[in-house]
């Protein structure tokens, strides 16, 4: 309400002044133009006051308006009481330059804010990706965990010919004999060998020393696979039992895992475990 009243007073005073000047002032057209621009500048100032947080722009606009006012005095005064014409144009230019500088400052601040927000968004995205990775991967080996295995089970079965189930033989004895750091090293070495053989996306650690892998390779031989997995850890006296079943996406994951697990236990019972140092 106060804003509307102030605007009404500005334009009422402008209109009255124009009527007074009409026919009584030699440079009527130029003076009226300056008067209208002064009224417009005041109108913009009144509209901006409730929203203008940047003090520099506020002061710059006031300086600009004061320069317009002096320009009016320069047109209206018949005698020069003080050198108005020396300051009016300079103040208008100064106010305009300060407004431009204030806008430049605001734009720069907004850019800095946007940059900071983009950085924060990127950090949050990285954190989300890390949390998602941690939730679906084994911390020690970097392989997918049981949850990831079941989430991707149908897709992997569709793209694979066989599902392999691995269980390390004598792992507990090696872990107790050599220490937990060697036990961790054994698991990591086996995981790295599996990644080289099957790819990281197709390998999972689903238990303490139990692993699962999917492969489209139908020519893979059990002994060759065992040699690859045990190449760097056989000296610790561990072996690996291997179970295999056809990857059928129409079957329940628990059924397929159970079939592969049965094959692994059959393999564990029937094979002789290599125990000699390589």
N, C-alpha and C positions, 0 to 999 in steps of 0.2 A: 504494500500500500504506500509506504514512504517513498519507494523507488518510483512508482507511477506518478506520485505528486511532484517529485523532484524533476522528472522528465517533462511533465506538463508545464512547470514553471519555466524550465529552460526554453522550450519552444514557444511559450506565450511571450516571454521577454524578447526572444528573437523576432517574432512576428511584429510585436509592437515597435521594436527598434527599426525594422524595415519600413513600416508605415511612416514613422517619424522622418526617416532619411529620404523617403520618396519625394522627389522634387525639390529637396532642400540641400542636397549634397552634390557637388560637382562630379565626383567619381562614384556615382551611385552604384553602378554595376559591379565594379571591383570591390567596393566596400561590402555590398550585400553578399558577394561570393565568399569573402573572408569571414563574414558573420555566420553564414550557413556552415562553413567548415568548422568554425569554432563550436557551434552548437552540436554538430555531428561528433566532434572530438569529446565534448562533455558527455554526450549521450553514451558513447562507447565506454567512457570512464565510469559512468553510473552503472551501466550494465555489468561491467567487469569487476567492480569493487567486491561484491559478495563472493566471487569465485577466484579472485586473483590472489594467489599465495606468494608469488614471487615479488618481493619488495622492490627490486631494481626496476622491473617493468612498470610498476605503479608510479614510482618517482619519475621515471623517464617519460611516461605519458603526461604526468602533471607538468613537467618542464616543457613538453611539446605544446600543451594547451596554453601555458603561460606565454610561450613564444607567439602563438596565434593571437592571444589577447593583446600583446604589445603591437602586433601587426595591425590590429584594429585601431588601437590608440594612434598609431602612426598615420592611419588614413583619416581619422576623425579630428585629430587636434590641428587647429589652425596655426598655433604657435608651438614651438618645440621647447617644452619646459626642461626636458632632459633627453639625452641622446637615445630615444626609443629605437630609432631605425638602426642603431648600432647593435642592439641586442636581440631584436625580434627574430631575424633570420637565423642568427647564430644559435639561439635557444631552440628554434624549431629543428634545425639540423642536429644539434646536440641531443635533443629528446628522441629524434628518429633513430640516431645511431645507437643510443642507449637501449631503445626498444629492440633493435636488431640484435645487439649484444645479449640482452636478456633472453630473447628467443633462442639464440644460439646456445646459451648456457642451459636452458631448459631441454633443448633437443639433445645436447651432450649428456645431460643427466639421465634422460630417458634411455638413451643408447646404453649408458653404463648399467642402468637398471635392467634393461633387456638382456645385456650380455651376462650379468650376474644371474638372472633368472634362467637363461639358457644353460649356463654352467651348472646351476642347481638341478635343473631338469636332467641334464646329462649324468650328473652324479647319482641322482635318484634312479635313473634308468640302469646305470651300472650296478647300483646296489640291488635293484630288483633282479637283474640278470644273475648276480652273484648268489642271491638268496634262492633263486630258482635252481641254479646249478647245484648249490649245496644241498637243496632238498631232494635232488634226483641223482646225485653222484656220491660215490664212496670217497670219503676224505683221504684215505690212505693211498688207494690205487688210482684214483681219478676215473675209474670205470663207472658206468651207470649202476645205480643200486636196484634193489628189488622193486621198488615203486616205479622207477623208470622202465624196468623190464616189462612190467605188466601194462604200463601205459602205452608202450610201443609194440606190444606182443603181436597183435593182429597184423599190423603193417609189416613187421619183420617176417612173420610167417608167410605172408603173401609174396614177399620178395625173396624168400629163401627156400632152399631144398631140404635142409636138415637143421635140426636143433641139437646142439651138443651140451652135455652136462659134464662138468669136471669137478673132481674132488681130490685134494692133495693127500697123498698117503704119507703117513708118519710125520705129518706137519707138527702135531702137538709135541712129539718127542724132540724134533729139531728145535722147536721154540723153547722147550724147557732146557735142552742141552746147551744151545748156543746163546740163548738170551732173546728177549723180546725184540731187540733192535734187528737181530738177524731174521727173526720171524717176519717182521715187517718188510725187510729187504726181500725175502723169498716171495711174499705176496706181490710186492711191487714188480719184481723181475718177471714173475709169471704173467702179471697183468700187461706188462710191456710186450712180452712175447705174443700174447693173445691179440693185442692191438695190431702188431705187425702182421699177424696171420689173418685176422678177421676184419679189422678196422675198428676204430674206437666206438662207432655208433652201434656196432653189433655185438659188443661184449658187455657183460654185467657181472658184478659180484653180488650174489644173492644171500651169502652167508659168510661165516668166518673164513673157511677155506674152500668154499664152493662157488663155482663160476658157471655162467651160461653164455653160449655164443650161437649166433645164427650165421649160416653161410649158404650161398647158392652153388658152391663147388660140390659136385657129386663124385669127384675123383679123389677126394682127400682120404688118405690112408691113416688108420689109427696109429701105427707105429711111427710114421713120419710126423704126425701131429704131436705125439708124445715126445719125440726127440726135440722138436722145436720148442715146446713148452719147458722141458727140463734141462735145456742146454746150459743155462747159467746157474741152476740151483741144484743139480743132481749131486754135487759134491757134499751137500748138507744131509744126504741120506733120504731125501724126499722123493716120492714118485707121484704119479697122477693116474687116477682111474677115470675112464672116459665112457660116457653113455651117449647114445645117439638115437634119435627118432625122426621120422619124416615131419617136416613143418607143415601142419595142416591148419589153415586159418579158420576152418569151420569148427574145430574142436576147442573146448574150454582150455585156457592156459594151464590150469591146475592139472588137467588130464595129461596134456603134453609133457609138462614138467615131470609128472609122476612116471610116465613111460620112459623118459630119458633117464630119470633117477634109477629106475629098475635096471635099465641097461648098464648104468654105471656100477651098481652094486654087483651085478653079474660079472662085469669086467673085473671088479676088485677081487671077487672070490676066485676067479679062474686064472688070472694072470700071475706070473711070478714077478715080485717087485725087485727092481734092480737096486742093489745096495752098494755096489763097488764104486770107489772114487774114480772119476773119469780120468 
